[in-house]
Amino acid sequence: MTDLEKKRGTNAEDISLSSNHQEKVARVREQVDAFHVDEDDGTRINFKTMGWVKAGALIMAETIALGILSFPLVFHRLGMATGIMVTVALAIMSTWTGWQIVDFKVNHPGVMNFADAGRVMWGKWGGYAIGTMLIVKVTFVAGSHSLSGAIALSNISSNAVCSIVYAVVISVVSFLLTVPRTFEKVSYISFLSVASILVACLITIVASGTQSLETLQTATDKELGPVEWFAGEHHGLIDVINAITNIVFAYGGHVAIFSFASEMKEPADFKYSLILVQVVATSWYILVGATIYSFVGQYAVSPALTATAKAVRITSYSIALISIIVAGVVASYVGAKFVWIQLFRGSETLTSSSYRTWSYWVGICATLWTVAFVISQVIPFFSDLLSIISSLFTVWLTYGLSSFLWLHDNHPSRSELLTNVSGRGGYFSTRWKGLLFFFNLLMILFSAAIMGLGTYSAVKAIKDGYDQGDFGGPFSCSS
């Protein structure tokens, strides 16, 4: 145990420690809030400043981004009624899994990210494995926002310059927005991010409902007859898998819950943030998916604003660009903060505001955005590779791993030692806990199934893309 941890008031005698020194350190660490500062002499950064509203804005900015405009195509592939039912079902499932993540954070104050949770459950190798999942996921997400921003700017400017230039611009702007070290600073622009994407959605809804069939056919380059929509569709397996995985990934902000809650005054209050984002996100997912699908029917595309006239498309992209950038910034923050804590946990550097400390932080952020930009440009099938990453990691970080967290804390040998476990005595001490036990087993099986099906779908898409010659070379310029 470090001197700093001793200062923070951790009483080792109150913690059940094994004879192994590494296990002692790990047990102490999970109870020590790394961001806690006992005495602020003016040289410390207070990370724990957020309330649940600001935290809600952050998770909402990460959850509701350009992906919301994929829901009309999702509803086309599943059908109106099926699409709504699947969206609501996955929303309920992800709400409860997020709730369990917050409970785990309250039980283990020192858990600052999913890697720490993995270390608590499965030792150092569990921490390494989940930490790798986390950093790979957020780096690819940052790269996807760099690429999406470049596509948006290309549409706005009618490919005035090479798209690589636009990707550089987006990456640099995103890096600069990542420089502030606390999530609270980013929460302010998160409100703007959410507002921008919702306004872009409203513009797209109105345009889709008022434009002519000829305009729709020109925008989508399709002539499929009069617009038709159905309550239930009968597409192939791949389309159905893609539709379901799109909804799963739309609720993929759970990777950031530990990070956000760690910078709140009261981490348990993140449950209010979670309910806020789930209600708002689900309502808008259904609104956008159902209305635009009813207007465009079989002409549905992703993102949906592509199925509008050029002037509307430019306006929508211009407004949505704010959300594209901020959502990438929030994701990169999660990754940078994970690296920061791994490097400086237990040292004065973690909360120091010295120039040297700031240079370390800037270096981490610059490295992350450089890597994100390069991989987004080097890999010709980056979008499909991102789907594989999401299938392998996102579903587990959103659904499966939270179930392991619940199983860990509610195990008969541990539940008596924790403060936030309802009903003592293990998995079946009450009827409700018995139901939760089977729910969490279902979530683990669900995650395994989505991982397999989603990966299969993405790999097939890569193969088809090569067969059809759809992929260019590294750093290809679309202008």
Secondary structure in CASP SS format (residue, H / E / C, confidence):
PFRMAT SS
TARGET T0000
AUTHOR 0000-0000-0000
METHOD secondary structure of the structure
MODEL  1
M C 1.00
T C 1.00
D H 1.00
L H 1.00
E H 1.00
K H 1.00
K H 1.00
R C 1.00
G C 1.00
T C 1.00
N C 1.00
A H 1.00
E H 1.00
D H 1.00
I C 1.00
S C 1.00
L C 1.00
S C 1.00
S C 1.00
N C 1.00
H H 1.00
Q H 1.00
E H 1.00
K H 1.00
V H 1.00
A H 1.00
R H 1.00
V H 1.00
R H 1.00
E C 1.00
Q C 1.00
V C 1.00
D C 1.00
A C 1.00
F C 1.00
H C 1.00
V C 1.00
D C 1.00
E C 1.00
D C 1.00
D C 1.00
G C 1.00
T C 1.00
R E 1.00
I C 1.00
N C 1.00
F C 1.00
K C 1.00
T C 1.00
M E 1.00
G C 1.00
W H 1.00
V H 1.00
K H 1.00
A H 1.00
G H 1.00
A H 1.00
L H 1.00
I H 1.00
M H 1.00
A H 1.00
E H 1.00
T H 1.00
I C 1.00
A C 1.00
L H 1.00
G H 1.00
I H 1.00
L H 1.00
S H 1.00
F H 1.00
P H 1.00
L H 1.00
V H 1.00
F H 1.00
H H 1.00
R H 1.00
L H 1.00
G C 1.00
M H 1.00
A H 1.00
T H 1.00
G H 1.00
I H 1.00
M H 1.00
V H 1.00
T H 1.00
V H 1.00
A H 1.00
L H 1.00
A H 1.00
I H 1.00
M H 1.00
S H 1.00
T H 1.00
W H 1.00
T H 1.00
G H 1.00
W H 1.00
Q H 1.00
I H 1.00
V H 1.00
D H 1.00
F H 1.00
K H 1.00
V H 1.00
N H 1.00
H C 1.00
P C 1.00
G C 1.00
V C 1.00
M C 1.00
N C 1.00
F H 1.00
A H 1.00
D H 1.00
A H 1.00
G H 1.00
R H 1.00
V H 1.00
M H 1.00
W H 1.00
G H 1.00
K H 1.00
W H 1.00
G H 1.00
G H 1.00
Y H 1.00
A H 1.00
I H 1.00
G H 1.00
T H 1.00
M H 1.00
L H 1.00
I H 1.00
V H 1.00
K H 1.00
V H 1.00
T H 1.00
F H 1.00
V H 1.00
A H 1.00
G H 1.00
S H 1.00
H H 1.00
S H 1.00
L H 1.00
S H 1.00
G H 1.00
A H 1.00
I H 1.00
A H 1.00
L H 1.00
S H 1.00
N H 1.00
I H 1.00
S H 1.00
S C 1.00
N C 1.00
A C 1.00
V C 1.00
C C 1.00
S H 1.00
I H 1.00
V H 1.00
Y H 1.00
A H 1.00
V H 1.00
V H 1.00
I H 1.00
S H 1.00
V H 1.00
V H 1.00
S H 1.00
F H 1.00
L H 1.00
L H 1.00
T H 1.00
V C 1.00
P C 1.00
R C 1.00
T C 1.00
F H 1.00
E H 1.00
K H 1.00
V H 1.00
S H 1.00
Y H 1.00
I H 1.00
S H 1.00
F H 1.00
L H 1.00
S H 1.00
V H 1.00
A H 1.00
S H 1.00
I H 1.00
L H 1.00
V H 1.00
A H 1.00
C H 1.00
L H 1.00
I H 1.00
T H 1.00
I H 1.00
V H 1.00
A H 1.00
S H 1.00
G H 1.00
T H 1.00
Q C 1.00
S C 1.00
L H 1.00
E H 1.00
T H 1.00
L H 1.00
Q H 1.00
T H 1.00
A H 1.00
T H 1.00
D C 1.00
K C 1.00
E C 1.00
L C 1.00
G C 1.00
P C 1.00
V C 1.00
E C 1.00
W C 1.00
F C 1.00
A C 1.00
G C 1.00
E C 1.00
H C 1.00
H C 1.00
G C 1.00
L H 1.00
I H 1.00
D H 1.00
V H 1.00
I H 1.00
N H 1.00
A H 1.00
I H 1.00
T H 1.00
N H 1.00
I H 1.00
V H 1.00
F H 1.00
A H 1.00
Y C 1.00
G H 1.00
G H 1.00
H H 1.00
V H 1.00
A H 1.00
I H 1.00
F H 1.00
S H 1.00
F H 1.00
A H 1.00
S H 1.00
E C 1.00
M E 1.00
K C 1.00
E C 1.00
P H 1.00
A H 1.00
D H 1.00
F H 1.00
K H 1.00
Y H 1.00
S H 1.00
L H 1.00
I H 1.00
L H 1.00
V H 1.00
Q H 1.00
V H 1.00
V H 1.00
A H 1.00
T H 1.00
S H 1.00
W H 1.00
Y H 1.00
I H 1.00
L H 1.00
V H 1.00
G H 1.00
A H 1.00
T H 1.00
I H 1.00
Y H 1.00
S H 1.00
F H 1.00
V H 1.00
G H 1.00
Q H 1.00
Y H 1.00
A C 1.00
V C 1.00
S C 1.00
P C 1.00
A H 1.00
L H 1.00
T H 1.00
A H 1.00
T C 1.00
A C 1.00
K H 1.00
A H 1.00
V H 1.00
R H 1.00
I H 1.00
T H 1.00
S H 1.00
Y H 1.00
S H 1.00
I H 1.00
A H 1.00
L H 1.00
I H 1.00
S H 1.00
I H 1.00
I H 1.00
V H 1.00
A H 1.00
G H 1.00
V H 1.00
V H 1.00
A H 1.00
S H 1.00
Y H 1.00
V H 1.00
G H 1.00
A H 1.00
K H 1.00
F H 1.00
V H 1.00
W H 1.00
I H 1.00
Q H 1.00
L H 1.00
F H 1.00
R C 1.00
G C 1.00
S C 1.00
E H 1.00
T H 1.00
L H 1.00
T H 1.00
S E 1.00
S C 1.00
S C 1.00
Y H 1.00
R H 1.00
T H 1.00
W H 1.00
S H 1.00
Y H 1.00
W H 1.00
V H 1.00
G H 1.00
I H 1.00
C H 1.00
A H 1.00
T H 1.00
L H 1.00
W H 1.00
T H 1.00
V H 1.00
A H 1.00
F H 1.00
V H 1.00
I H 1.00
S H 1.00
Q H 1.00
V H 1.00
I C 1.00
P C 1.00
F C 1.00
F H 1.00
S H 1.00
D H 1.00
L H 1.00
L H 1.00
S H 1.00
I H 1.00
I H 1.00
S H 1.00
S H 1.00
L H 1.00
F H 1.00
T H 1.00
V H 1.00
W H 1.00
L H 1.00
T H 1.00
Y H 1.00
G H 1.00
L H 1.00
S H 1.00
S H 1.00
F H 1.00
L H 1.00
W H 1.00
L H 1.00
H H 1.00
D H 1.00
N C 1.00
H C 1.00
P C 1.00
S C 1.00
R C 1.00
S H 1.00
E H 1.00
L H 1.00
L C 1.00
T C 1.00
N C 1.00
V C 1.00
S C 1.00
G C 1.00
R C 1.00
G C 1.00
G C 1.00
Y C 1.00
F C 1.00
S C 1.00
T C 1.00
R H 1.00
W H 1.00
K H 1.00
G H 1.00
L H 1.00
L H 1.00
F H 1.00
F H 1.00
F H 1.00
N H 1.00
L H 1.00
L H 1.00
M H 1.00
I H 1.00
L H 1.00
F H 1.00
S H 1.00
A H 1.00
A H 1.00
I H 1.00
M H 1.00
G H 1.00
L H 1.00
G H 1.00
T H 1.00
Y H 1.00
S H 1.00
A H 1.00
V H 1.00
K H 1.00
A H 1.00
I H 1.00
K H 1.00
D H 1.00
G H 1.00
Y H 1.00
D H 1.00
Q C 1.00
G C 1.00
D C 1.00
F C 1.00
G C 1.00
G C 1.00
P C 1.00
F C 1.00
S C 1.00
C C 1.00
S C 1.00
S C 1.00
END
